[in-house]
Amino acid sequence: MREPDVVVVGGGPAGIGAALAAAESGQSVVLVDEHERPAGQYFKGPDGSSKGSQRIQHLRAELARLGVDVVSRGLVWGIFEGRDVMVVHDGASEHLRPSAIVLATGAYDRPVPFAGWTLPGVMTAGAAQTLVKAYAVLPGRKVVLAGAGPFLLPVATQLAEAGAEVMLVEATPARAWLGLAPAAARVPELVREGLGYARALRRLGVTRLSRHKLVRAEGAETVERAVIAKVDGDWRALPGSERSLDVDAVAIGYGFLPSVELAESCGCALRFDDDAQAWFVAVGESMETSVPRVYAAGEITGIAGNVVSFWEGRVAGASAAGNEELATEARKQLGPRHRFARALGHAFRPRPGLWEGTADDVVVCRCEEVTAGEIRTRIAGGCASPKALKDWTRAGMGLCQGRMCGSTIGRLLAEGTEKPLVEVPRGSVRPPVKPVPIHVLAGTEVPS
Ligand SMILES: Cc1cc2nc3c(=O)[nH]c(=O)nc-3n(C[C@H](O)[C@H](O)[C@H](O)COP(=O)(O)OP(=O)(O)OC[C@H]3O[C@@H](n4cnc5c(N)ncnc54)[C@H](O)[C@@H]3O)c2cc1C
């Protein structure tokens, strides 16, 4: 067992910010991340000469200079008693017992089931971006990218720059962007970034369609057509407005869901965000969670972009190190950016039409192939929680451990039991929070 001062889980902007601030404060720091090297979602991809690439190379050099022990390809599969951190890397499990933990496990694309979403060629916006950005692979030549929110802009730009013919289908009206003006006044760099993408999309000939959504994907072996329709203000499709587009890839992006499973299994209290319709880790000013000496930062505490994640990470890392001066400095970067993030979250919040009317034959749990109809039948028969549905249908029991279907199951429970989502019980989370080779667990003594 090793006993560093601080363990940071997640090597995205938040985790890197936390590790740097703690190390600058004289702490011994271990940073664990699942990938080849620290980057997270925003900085993923091969080294190049872009601004983002230069920034992450600089941050990695800083981690090395400050002596942060970076455990790459390392998965934290459980945290016990809020202090014992279990990591699997290089085929073995390691036990860390730090005096403070910073959780910075990030977010993932919100899964939204619709007819045809399991066809090859249909993917999330994040997956399409990863293919292009990290692997230089085009998901398709003719791509419909549908959803809502600012994340669609970089993805559409990156796909079009890589040579795809892109149609951007946005559920919100064009004026949704204008409504952001008051909050945007204090974050000029983000406004510049957004306008830069808007210009790039025009230059690259990307067609933009607002107030439309993807209704279904069609095809025999792979996706061949995207059927889109006009929507009202609640994102309900207007009858008679459907049209079909020939495509070879479809990507959808309706925002992100936070990866809170580790925090939840560790006992951290969560808070429900009405706009995102999702649960985030609750933190105070110093980014401390409800579990003493466990901090959280970045997208698991609220979706606010890479810059906010980095500065929240610095607040968390400095606070974990007891360096109040550094934490106060970092906190100054957050105010206006948090306000802008809240305005974005509200403008592009998912509306009811996104989920209503998921047809009974649509697969909800992809791992166990459980349909919306089977889940509805069980709910009508008395199943009132994700746990009961798991027992009866196996939904949520597969490799993804509910990351793909959990939010939809919550929705179906809300619909079937006529409760708001906030009142629907959550599925239980137990270690290992992600799949781990059985031989690793077999040889591990779990702390008690
Ligand atoms: C798919 C996707 C694409 C995005 N693309 C953009 C973009 O182009 N532009 C933009 O401005 N914003 C983008 N974002 C938003 C972006 O994620 C954030 O702004 C920023 O990267 C969040 O930083 P973070 O550190 O909170 O999380 P992340 O960057 O997501 O980093 C979290 C890290 O923690 C690791 N991790 C999670 N659980 C564990 C565990 N148990 N053990 C070990 N490691 C773990 C993850 O693998 C990941 O590397 C994207 C988000 C997603 C989900």
The ligand as an SDF file (V2000), in Angstrom:
LIG
                    3D

 53 58  0  0  0  0  0  0  0  0999 V2000
  -17.1340   12.9370  -25.7240 C   0  0  0  0  0  0  0  0  0  0  0  0
  -16.8470   14.3450  -25.3180 C   0  0  0  0  0  0  0  0  0  0  0  0
  -16.2300   15.2380  -26.1910 C   0  0  0  0  0  0  0  0  0  0  0  0
  -15.9680   16.5550  -25.8180 C   0  0  0  0  0  0  0  0  0  0  0  0
  -15.3760   17.4180  -26.7320 N   0  0  0  0  0  0  0  0  0  0  0  0
  -15.2400   18.7380  -26.3990 C   0  0  0  0  0  0  0  0  0  0  0  0
  -14.7420   19.6870  -27.3480 C   0  0  0  0  0  0  0  0  0  0  0  0
  -14.4320   19.3590  -28.4780 O   0  0  0  0  0  0  0  0  0  0  0  0
  -14.6340   20.9820  -26.9710 N   0  0  0  0  0  0  0  0  0  0  0  0
  -14.9930   21.3750  -25.7250 C   0  0  0  0  0  0  0  0  0  0  0  0
  -14.8840   22.5590  -25.4230 O   0  0  0  0  0  0  0  0  0  0  0  0
  -15.4560   20.4990  -24.8260 N   0  0  0  0  0  0  0  0  0  0  0  0
  -15.6090   19.2080  -25.1320 C   0  0  0  0  0  0  0  0  0  0  0  0
  -16.1350   18.3400  -24.2320 N   0  0  0  0  0  0  0  0  0  0  0  0
  -16.4530   18.8290  -22.9260 C   0  0  0  0  0  0  0  0  0  0  0  0
  -15.1910   18.4740  -22.1320 C   0  0  0  0  0  0  0  0  0  0  0  0
  -15.3170   17.1720  -21.6490 O   0  0  0  0  0  0  0  0  0  0  0  0
  -14.9300   19.2940  -20.9460 C   0  0  0  0  0  0  0  0  0  0  0  0
  -15.0070   20.5970  -21.2280 O   0  0  0  0  0  0  0  0  0  0  0  0
  -13.6300   18.9080  -20.2380 C   0  0  0  0  0  0  0  0  0  0  0  0
  -12.8060   18.0150  -20.9540 O   0  0  0  0  0  0  0  0  0  0  0  0
  -14.0580   18.2960  -18.9450 C   0  0  0  0  0  0  0  0  0  0  0  0
  -12.9510   18.0620  -18.1760 O   0  0  0  0  0  0  0  0  0  0  0  0
  -12.9830   17.0060  -17.0040 P   0  0  0  0  0  0  0  0  0  0  0  0
  -11.5930   16.9490  -16.5030 O   0  0  0  0  0  0  0  0  0  0  0  0
  -14.0800   17.3140  -16.0670 O   0  0  0  0  0  0  0  0  0  0  0  0
  -13.3790   15.6140  -17.6790 O   0  0  0  0  0  0  0  0  0  0  0  0
  -12.7460   14.7640  -18.8700 P   0  0  0  0  0  0  0  0  0  0  0  0
  -12.0060   15.6060  -19.8130 O   0  0  0  0  0  0  0  0  0  0  0  0
  -13.8530   13.9110  -19.3840 O   0  0  0  0  0  0  0  0  0  0  0  0
  -11.6790   13.8320  -18.1250 O   0  0  0  0  0  0  0  0  0  0  0  0
  -12.0470   12.8010  -17.2430 C   0  0  0  0  0  0  0  0  0  0  0  0
  -10.9960   11.7210  -17.2990 C   0  0  0  0  0  0  0  0  0  0  0  0
  -11.2020   10.8210  -16.2200 O   0  0  0  0  0  0  0  0  0  0  0  0
  -11.0030    9.4990  -16.6870 C   0  0  0  0  0  0  0  0  0  0  0  0
  -11.7140    8.5940  -15.7820 N   0  0  0  0  0  0  0  0  0  0  0  0
  -13.0370    8.5160  -15.5320 C   0  0  0  0  0  0  0  0  0  0  0  0
  -13.3030    7.5680  -14.6140 N   0  0  0  0  0  0  0  0  0  0  0  0
  -12.1080    7.0260  -14.2690 C   0  0  0  0  0  0  0  0  0  0  0  0
  -11.7220    5.9960  -13.3620 C   0  0  0  0  0  0  0  0  0  0  0  0
  -12.6190    5.3420  -12.6150 N   0  0  0  0  0  0  0  0  0  0  0  0
  -10.3990    5.6900  -13.2520 N   0  0  0  0  0  0  0  0  0  0  0  0
   -9.4690    6.3520  -14.0110 C   0  0  0  0  0  0  0  0  0  0  0  0
   -9.7820    7.3540  -14.8830 N   0  0  0  0  0  0  0  0  0  0  0  0
  -11.0840    7.6750  -15.0020 C   0  0  0  0  0  0  0  0  0  0  0  0
  -11.6010    9.5500  -18.0780 C   0  0  0  0  0  0  0  0  0  0  0  0
  -11.1700    8.4640  -18.8740 O   0  0  0  0  0  0  0  0  0  0  0  0
  -11.0720   10.8960  -18.5780 C   0  0  0  0  0  0  0  0  0  0  0  0
   -9.7860   10.7600  -19.1370 O   0  0  0  0  0  0  0  0  0  0  0  0
  -16.3470   17.0020  -24.5570 C   0  0  0  0  0  0  0  0  0  0  0  0
  -16.9530   16.0940  -23.6570 C   0  0  0  0  0  0  0  0  0  0  0  0
  -17.2000   14.7890  -24.0180 C   0  0  0  0  0  0  0  0  0  0  0  0
  -17.8520   13.8510  -23.0360 C   0  0  0  0  0  0  0  0  0  0  0  0
  1  2  1  0
  2  3  1  0
  2 52  2  0
  3  4  2  0
  4  5  1  0
  4 50  1  0
  5  6  2  0
  6  7  1  0
  6 13  1  0
  7  8  2  0
  7  9  1  0
  9 10  1  0
 10 11  2  0
 10 12  1  0
 12 13  2  0
 13 14  1  0
 14 15  1  0
 14 50  1  0
 15 16  1  0
 16 17  1  0
 16 18  1  0
 18 19  1  0
 18 20  1  0
 20 21  1  0
 20 22  1  0
 22 23  1  0
 23 24  1  0
 24 25  2  0
 24 26  1  0
 24 27  1  0
 27 28  1  0
 28 29  2  0
 28 30  1  0
 28 31  1  0
 31 32  1  0
 32 33  1  0
 33 34  1  0
 33 48  1  0
 34 35  1  0
 35 36  1  0
 35 46  1  0
 36 37  1  0
 36 45  1  0
 37 38  2  0
 38 39  1  0
 39 40  1  0
 39 45  2  0
 40 41  1  0
 40 42  2  0
 42 43  1  0
 43 44  2  0
 44 45  1  0
 46 47  1  0
 46 48  1  0
 48 49  1  0
 50 51  2  0
 51 52  1  0
 52 53  1  0
M  END
$$$$
